[in-house]
Amino acid sequence: MTQGRVALVTGAGGALGRATAARLAADGFDVAILDVDETGLEATASDVEKAGARALPLLTDLRDAAAITDAADRAAGFGTLKALVNNAAIYPARPFLEVPLAEYDDVVAVNQRAYWVAAQAAARHLIAGGGGTIVNIASITMHGGWADLAAYVSTKGAAVTLTRALARELGPHEIRVNAVSPGAFPTAAEEIHENPEAYQAFVLERQSLKRRGTPEELAAVVSFLTGPDSSFVTGQCIEVDGGWVMV
């Protein structure tokens, strides 16, 4: 089989990562998928293959920088690496004054340092392949803060500032770098909220669109940013939140 374009998606075992991997497969990418959840990886690999592409599942702990670099190298050996989607995140919830330093370090390692390491490792291959795209997944929580999620919120703000810095530096290599800022999508992340019905009402009250978004709607924006229709777009952050935050 002729090896073609490859996209690398971190956190691909969860709902948003799975939808993104499947959409990129439908767009014509073979997809290298990273996650620490083996069951989630298997489900995502199945969806990628159903979309007509090859899947390369890579069980990877994103706290391990060397493992991330190895995964990027393996993705590049799977074809021509043309896209990276930094999607993985963890979100332990507790009051700021009660956050253990070890927990904070884990959040930074997965949500911030892993984005840096993956982007650096992928960029070397993107340059060798004549350019490509990087998409960093942020969060609307960075705009107004969020109680009990200080570590998560701070790393999501960092994803956007990293996006801007890399867009400036990697642009001469024909690498476009953008961010996507999801709103409150119905995923496993909502398990941190004690009252699902109250949270649903909270979300819909704040959104302009009075319905919940789907992972596929987020994936469509990532698809745009990794595709030819966004060929002159870089350094931007697109809010995908039903009109909650307007900046």
PyMOL commands that set and color helices and strands:
alter all, ss='L'
color gray80, all
select helices_A, chain A and resi 15-26+38-50+65-77+96-98+101-128+141-144+150-173+188-192+196-206+215-226+228-230
alter helices_A, ss='H'
color red, helices_A
select strands_A, chain A and resi 5-10+30-35+55-59+80-86+132-137+175-182+237-240
alter strands_A, ss='S'
color yellow, strands_A
deselect
rebuild
show_as cartoon
